[in-house]
Amino acid sequence: MKIIYNGHEIEITAFRTRKVLYDGKLISSKNFFSRSPHIFSVREDGENVQYEINAGLKWHGLRERISIRRDGRLLYSDHYREEELRIERSTSLTRLQKFASGSLRVAIVALFAFAVTASYMNNASAKKGKIDNEIDNLKRFERIYIKNMTNQIVRAVDFSNSVVRDYAASLVAKYPGDYNPKQICSLYDDVYEKWKYINDPKGEYISPASRTIQNGFIGDCDDYAVLMCSLIESVGRDCRIVLAFGKEGNHAYPEAKFEPDQESADSINSYYADIFRKLFRVEPVKNSKGPVREINYHVDADGVWLNLDQTSRYPGGKFFEAEKLVIIYPNGSYKVKEKGEELKRTKYLRMPDTQKGTITGRD
């Protein structure tokens, strides 16, 4: 860069070292990347004058940043210059220096961006790792809880106990022969009528089915589920217990394996057609089409499973609304199903021939 001021020439060069020349005479020389100012005194018009020159590169490295002061008064900067000051050459950088300094600046910016990105990624990774760890701990706790409940339930389902077997046989004998849905209805109704609900003691307690019978049919929902499952298993049918977790709380209920054909549906309907008052504790409504209009069941890879929840009031009543299901089998296996995986089916039943109109069964 070269300027003319008050008849004197000041030149600033930047080849290898940064130099300041005053009227062609070398006054100051510093390293190119030095940030210290060039300060020198000269005699102008019979008096001593001090100059201070600051020079450096702009952030992009393609132009110089220069300021010149004379006795503390600003003569020139990027945004100002004295009217008497004349510029003969605006930059002192060679093309090579422009390229080198620009590349260095770009490299510095890239390095800074990389450092910021790496820091962000490390923080994000650490945060994700913490979340993943919390999720793993939750899943581990869930597995431990489910395994503990499974072990307790398997021990409580004592379907081979003589007390359980004799009690179930006495009820199923009302509808002798091969398995039929009326046998399930008979078991369900008898337990439903006798059941007295009380809460568990602090902690989780599951009563064995034989103890529940001997104790007068007293317990909570998991005790009921264990008893029903044991009774059905004792007469050679498959049953399982569902732990349901929903917005309204937690619940447990049994499900019995079921053939969802029209004959089975009609069998359940005919069983309850004559005991409407007993089932619902009310007198029949005039022109009623019968107490059972639909049955509900789950369908999955293991087959079709009829809902035997006590709150449903009859086999195949409405399901408890759940977000997650833990399904436990008497052999100790279990599986977990989310709400989206839950498959519900409803079969509408044919009415007795003595009533007008027929509703055919459908899934």
C-alpha positions in Angstrom: 0.0 0.0 0.0 1.3 3.5 -0.8 -0.2 6.8 0.4 0.8 10.5 -0.1 0.1 12.9 2.8 1.4 16.4 3.4 3.9 15.9 0.6 5.4 12.7 2.1 5.2 9.2 0.9 4.4 6.2 3.2 4.7 2.8 1.7 3.7 -0.5 3.4 4.9 -3.8 1.9 4.1 -7.4 2.8 6.6 -9.6 1.1 7.9 -12.2 3.6 8.2 -9.4 6.2 6.0 -6.4 6.6 8.0 -3.2 6.0 7.2 0.5 6.4 9.1 3.0 4.2 8.9 6.7 4.6 9.9 8.7 1.6 11.6 5.6 0.2 13.6 5.0 3.4 13.0 1.8 5.5 11.6 2.9 8.9 10.2 -0.3 10.4 10.2 -4.0 9.7 8.3 -6.8 11.4 7.2 -10.4 10.9 4.3 -10.6 8.4 2.0 -12.1 11.0 3.0 -9.8 13.9 0.2 -7.9 15.4 2.4 -5.2 17.1 2.1 -1.7 15.6 4.8 0.1 13.6 5.7 3.2 15.6 8.3 5.7 14.3 9.1 9.4 14.5 10.1 11.7 11.6 10.7 15.4 11.1 8.1 17.2 9.0 8.2 20.9 8.3 10.7 21.5 11.1 8.9 19.5 13.8 8.9 16.0 15.1 5.9 13.9 14.2 5.1 10.4 15.4 3.3 7.8 13.2 1.6 4.6 14.4 0.7 2.0 11.8 -1.4 -1.1 12.5 -1.5 -3.7 9.8 -3.1 -7.1 9.6 -5.4 -9.4 7.5 -9.1 -9.3 7.4 -10.9 -12.5 8.5 -11.2 -13.8 5.0 -7.5 -13.2 4.4 -7.9 -11.5 1.0 -7.4 -7.9 2.0 -5.3 -6.0 4.5 -6.7 -4.2 7.5 -4.6 -1.0 7.9 -4.9 2.1 10.1 -2.5 5.0 10.2 -2.3 7.7 12.9 -0.2 10.8 13.0 0.4 12.2 16.5 -2.6 10.2 17.7 -5.0 11.6 15.0 -6.4 9.1 12.6 -5.4 9.6 9.0 -6.6 6.4 7.4 -8.6 3.3 8.2 -11.0 1.0 6.3 -13.8 3.4 7.1 -12.1 6.8 7.1 -9.4 8.8 5.5 -8.2 12.5 5.6 -9.2 14.6 2.6 -5.5 15.6 2.0 -4.5 11.9 1.9 -4.0 10.4 -1.5 -3.8 6.6 -2.1 -1.5 5.4 -5.0 -1.8 1.7 -4.3 -4.6 0.2 -2.1 -3.0 -3.1 -1.1 0.5 -4.4 -0.5 -0.4 -8.2 -0.8 0.9 -10.2 -3.7 -1.4 -12.7 -5.4 0.5 -15.5 -3.7 0.1 -13.9 -0.4 -3.6 -13.3 -1.0 -4.0 -17.0 -1.9 -2.0 -18.2 1.1 -3.6 -16.0 3.7 -7.1 -16.7 2.3 -6.4 -20.4 2.4 -5.2 -20.1 5.9 -8.3 -18.2 7.0 -10.6 -20.7 5.3 -8.7 -23.6 7.0 -9.1 -21.8 10.4 -12.8 -21.3 9.8 -13.2 -24.9 8.7 -11.3 -26.1 11.7 -13.5 -24.0 14.0 -16.6 -25.3 12.3 -15.3 -28.9 12.7 -14.6 -28.3 16.4 -18.1 -26.9 17.0 -19.7 -29.7 15.0 -17.6 -32.3 16.8 -18.5 -30.8 20.2 -22.2 -30.8 19.3 -22.0 -34.4 18.1 -20.2 -35.5 21.2 -22.8 -33.7 23.4 -25.7 -35.2 21.4 -24.0 -38.6 21.5 -23.6 -38.3 25.3 -27.2 -37.2 25.7 -28.4 -40.1 23.5 -26.2 -42.5 25.4 -27.8 -41.3 28.7 -31.3 -41.7 27.3 -30.4 -45.1 25.8 -29.0 -46.1 29.2 -32.2 -45.0 31.0 -34.3 -46.9 28.5 -32.1 -50.0 28.9 -32.5 -49.7 32.7 -36.3 -49.3 32.3 -36.4 -52.4 30.0 -34.2 -54.3 32.5 -36.5 -53.4 35.3 -39.6 -54.3 33.2 -38.1 -57.7 32.4 -37.3 -58.4 36.0 -40.8 -57.4 37.0 -42.4 -59.5 34.3 -40.2 -62.5 35.1 -41.0 -62.2 38.8 -44.8 -62.0 38.1 -44.6 -65.0 35.7 -42.9 -67.1 38.3 -45.5 -66.2 41.0 -48.4 -66.9 38.6 -47.0 -70.2 37.4 -46.6 -71.4 41.0 -50.2 -70.2 41.9 -51.8 -71.9 38.9 -52.0 -75.3 40.6 -54.5 -76.9 38.2 -53.3 -80.5 39.1 -54.2 -79.9 42.8 -57.1 -82.2 43.8 -59.1 -79.4 45.3 -59.0 -77.4 42.0 -59.7 -80.5 39.9 -62.6 -81.8 41.9 -64.3 -78.3 42.1 -64.0 -77.8 38.3 -65.2 -81.3 37.5 -68.3 -80.8 39.6 -69.3 -77.7 37.6 -68.3 -79.0 34.1 -70.3 -82.3 34.8 -73.5 -80.3 34.3 -72.6 -80.2 30.6 -70.9 -83.6 30.1 -69.1 -84.8 27.0 -66.4 -83.3 25.0 -65.4 -79.7 25.6 -68.0 -77.2 24.8 -68.4 -73.4 25.6 -71.2 -74.1 28.2 -68.6 -75.7 30.4 -66.6 -72.4 30.4 -69.9 -70.6 31.1 -70.6 -72.9 34.1 -67.2 -72.3 35.6 -67.4 -68.5 35.0 -70.8 -68.1 36.4 -70.1 -70.0 39.6 -66.9 -68.1 40.4 -68.6 -64.8 39.4 -71.4 -65.3 41.8 -69.2 -66.3 44.7 -66.3 -63.9 44.3 -65.6 -61.3 47.0 -63.1 -58.7 46.1 -60.4 -57.5 48.6 -57.1 -55.8 48.0 -53.7 -57.5 48.3 -51.5 -56.8 51.3 -48.6 -54.4 50.7 -46.5 -55.7 47.9 -47.6 -58.2 45.3 -49.3 -61.4 46.6 -50.9 -64.0 44.4 -53.0 -66.7 46.1 -52.8 -70.3 44.7 -56.0 -71.4 43.2 -56.6 -74.2 45.7 -56.1 -71.8 48.6 -58.6 -69.3 47.1 -61.2 -72.0 46.8 -60.7 -73.2 50.4 -60.7 -69.5 51.6 -64.1 -68.8 50.2 -63.4 -67.2 46.8 -61.7 -64.0 48.2 -59.0 -62.0 46.5 -58.3 -59.3 43.9 -58.1 -59.4 40.1 -54.9 -61.5 39.8 -56.2 -64.0 42.3 -59.4 -64.3 40.2 -57.4 -64.7 37.0 -55.2 -67.4 38.5 -58.3 -69.3 39.8 -60.2 -69.2 36.5 -57.1 -70.3 34.6 -56.4 -73.2 37.0 -60.0 -74.4 36.7 -60.0 -74.4 32.9 -56.6 -76.0 32.7 -57.8 -78.7 35.2 -60.4 -79.9 32.7 -58.0 -80.1 29.8 -58.5 -76.7 28.2 -55.8 -74.1 27.4 -55.9 -70.8 29.4 -53.6 -67.9 29.9 -53.4 -64.8 32.1 -53.2 -61.2 30.8 -51.6 -58.4 32.8 -53.1 -55.2 31.3 -51.6 -51.7 31.8 -53.7 -48.8 30.8 -54.6 -45.1 31.6 -57.1 -46.2 34.2 -54.7 -48.4 36.0 -53.4 -52.0 35.9 -55.6 -55.1 35.7 -55.3 -58.9 35.3 -57.8 -61.2 33.6 -57.8 -64.8 32.1 -58.4 -65.8 28.5 -59.5 -69.3 27.4 -58.7 -70.8 24.0 -61.8 -70.7 21.9 -63.2 -71.8 18.5 -64.8 -68.7 17.1 -67.4 -70.5 15.0 -71.1 -69.8 14.9 -71.9 -73.0 16.8 -69.7 -71.9 19.8 -71.2 -68.4 19.7 -74.8 -69.8 19.7 -73.8 -72.1 22.6 -72.8 -69.2 24.7 -75.9 -67.3 23.7 -78.3 -70.1 24.5 -76.7 -70.7 27.9 -77.5 -67.1 29.0 -80.8 -66.8 27.2 -82.7 -68.2 30.2 -80.8 -66.5 32.9 -80.9 -62.9 31.9 -82.1 -61.6 35.3 -79.4 -63.7 37.1 -76.6 -62.3 34.9 -77.5 -58.6 34.9 -79.3 -58.4 38.2 -82.3 -56.7 36.5 -85.6 -57.9 35.1 -85.7 -58.6 31.3 -86.5 -55.7 29.1 -89.7 -56.1 27.1 -89.0 -57.5 23.6 -85.3 -58.0 24.6 -83.3 -60.0 22.1 -81.3 -61.8 24.8 -78.5 -60.9 27.2 -75.5 -61.7 24.9 -75.3 -59.7 21.8 -71.6 -60.0 21.1 -68.5 -61.8 22.3 -64.9 -60.4 22.3 -61.7 -62.3 21.9 -58.0 -61.8 20.9 -56.5 -63.4 17.8 -52.8 -64.0 17.6 -50.3 -66.6 16.5 -51.3 -68.9 19.4 -54.9 -69.0 18.3 -58.2 -67.4 19.4 -58.6 -66.5 23.1 -62.0 -65.7 24.7 -62.1 -62.8 27.3 -63.0 -64.1 30.8 -62.5 -60.9 32.7 -64.8 -60.8 35.7 -65.7 -57.1 35.0 -67.1 -58.2 31.6 -69.9 -60.0 33.5 -70.0 -62.9 31.0 -67.5 -64.9 28.8 -66.6 -62.7 25.9 -67.6 -59.3 27.4 -65.7 -56.1 26.6 -62.0 -55.8 27.1 -60.2 -53.7 29.6 -58.7 -50.7 27.8 -54.9 -51.2 27.9 -51.8 -49.6 26.4 -49.7 -52.7 27.0 -50.4 -56.4 27.6 -48.1 -59.0 29.2 -49.5 -62.4 28.4 -48.4 -65.2 30.7 -48.9 -68.9 30.0 -49.0 -71.7 32.7 -45.8 -73.2 31.2 -43.8 -70.1 32.3 -43.5 -68.4 28.9 -44.7 -64.9 28.3 -44.9 -62.2 25.6 -45.4 -58.4 25.6 -47.8 -56.7 23.2 -48.2 -53.0 22.7 -51.6 -51.4 22.0 -50.9 -51.2 18.3 -50.1 -54.9 18.2 -53.3 -55.9 20.0 -55.8 -57.7 17.7 -59.4 -57.5 18.9 -62.3 -59.3 17.3 -66.0 -59.2 18.0 -68.5 -61.8 16.8 -72.2 -60.8 16.7 -74.5 -63.7 17.6 -77.6 -65.2 16.0 -80.7 -64.7 18.0 -82.9 -67.7 19.1 -85.2 -68.9 16.3 -88.2 -67.9 18.4 -87.3 -64.2 17.9 -87.8 -62.3 14.7 -84.8 -61.5 12.7 -81.4 -63.1 12.5 -77.9 -61.6 12.8 -75.3 -63.8 11.2 -72.0 -64.3 12.8 -69.0 -62.4 11.4 -65.5 -61.5 12.4 
